[in-house]
Amino acid sequence: MTDDTLVGGLRCSQVLENLSAYIDGELNEKIIQSVALHLEACPRCEKFGSEFAAFIFAVKESDYAKLSLPLAVSSRLNETLQSLKPND
């Protein structure tokens, strides 16, 4: 990331690394506060974070098989998911 701004004790790259766990409530209170401070003060991360959160909530509330993703995104997602499967 070329503009890795330090806000709230975290850099943009650190917020992105923790964003999924932040949305899922899986972080300790100190990190939650730091991510929240960063998101409040960094317009770029706030925009991405809110769009990412909206997508995650939409997936959780819908039948994800019916979501229409661009082929390139779908292919990358499938490859990643396949690589995460335990070996039989």
Secondary structure, 3 states (H helix, E strand, C coil): CCCCCEECCEEHHHHHHHHHHHHCCCCCHHHHHHHHHHHHHCHHHHHHHHHHHHHHHHHHHCCHHHCCCCHHHHHHHHHHHHHHCCCC
